[in-house]
Every structure is written in structure tokens, then in C-alpha cells.
């Protein structure tokens, strides 16, 4: 089985996958997966706090998988060994704790998942580089091309997309005014890359975090196909098959939904 949830931010929000709250946990085994859609937060300083949470996750029965968000220590994260796993490349954190690398496609439980981490930090003005903010939160051109290349090999078709941020035409994307001024020349706007993937890829559902809400954006596709559904995840943690009949747990949003636009430079 595959379960999916939003940001855990280390000690702040990891309670949602604690078996005391996550009641489905009592039935999970080493053949099951819990996916966190970015801002994992348990790899932050490489010290005792990280070890505590990673050791705890290692003690759990299932496999914890995560894509990176913007609040990660990329120096520490990228120091972990890279291995091939279920069709794609991962950082092996523990035997059952794995970072799904950007642009890789994984086959889990008979379904295919594209993973593409990365996002803008909207609180960048109150953060310090290499202490609590890393430029690597933004994609490189190489990582974007890796995603396109892997999708092309699959005929631009996957079952599910996992991201932290979201594509530019998604209603939530207008919540913030983003800028590439803080990044290197070889880096590209993650929302632009996700837009290309949205426009070209045939997928069933899209799951992402970052916005600290549980929203559902349904987008009508061609007449002969069902609407594409995009789930913004934060508090909810659901089995993949349950999203279809648990839509009442998500607030519906569309292009008429009012969003206060924030410029992170002003924070």
C-alpha cells in the first residue's frame, strides 16, 4: 500500500505519521510506503536531532519516502549515498528511509510516480544561507532535463506526480510573488518546469505540499477524459486508493478562489 501526506518539518509536524495518530500504521509492513511531499525536515543539522528522528523512522515497519522541499539542509542531504531503487535514483538515508531524487520515476505497488522536489522559500529574507537556507532548493537545468528525459522514455505518461511546489497555472501558485534573483545561472524556476510537466504529461493525479493546506483543484481535460485532480496536502495522510472517496477532506479551489498575494522580499 502507498500512503501520501504533506510536509512534516521534522519535530514540528511529524506527529501525523506517528502510529498513535496514524491509525492505519498498525497494518503496515515492510512492503508498504508512506510518501512525504517535501519539507521532510529530519535532515537539518546532521546532528543528534537528525539521528533521533531517523532512528525512530527506521524503527517503524514501513518505508518512509520523501521528496525534498525548500526547508532541507541540502549539504547534508546530498552527502548520503545514491542507489538505484524501484526504477529510479534515491539517497539512502536508512534501509527504509529514502529520498526520491528530482526527476526520477519510481514503480511502487504496480503504479508509476514521478518525483520532483524543490520550491521557493517565501521567507528567504529572514533566513541565512548555509545555516537555514540553501540555494539548492531550486532546480538546476540538469535536474529539469533529467525529468523530461525520464518522462520521454515513458511516453510522457505516469500514474502520479509528486512535487513540493506546484505549476504556475495552479490557483495556489499565485499566493506568492517569486523571484530567481537569489539563485545561480544554471538554476531554473521550478514552477516553470512543473508547468511543462503538467502540460505535456498524461497522469491520473498530482500530489504536492508546500502551501500548508489541504486543497483540491480539479481541472477539466479533453472531453473523453476525466478531470485531472491536484491534491495539496498538509494534515491529511491517505491511502492512494482512498483519495477518490475522501475528497470531502479537501477544500475545493479554482481560479476564482481569492488568494492574498505575498512578496517574500517584503517579509
Buried (B, 14 or more C-beta within 10 A) or exposed (E): BBBBBBBBBBEEBBEBBEEEEBEBBEEBEEEBBBBBBBBBBBBBEEEEBBEEBBEEBEEBBBBBBBBBBBBBBBEBBBEBEEEEBBBBBBBBBBEBBBBBBBBBBBEBEEEBBBBBBBBBBBBBEEBEEEEBBBBBBBBBEEBBBBBBEBBEEBEBEBBBBBBBBBBBBBBBBBBBEBEBEBBEEEBBBBBEBBBBBBEEBBBBBBBBBBBBBBBBBBBEEEEEEEEBBBBBBBEBBBEBEBBEEBEEEBEEBEEEEEEEEEEBEEE
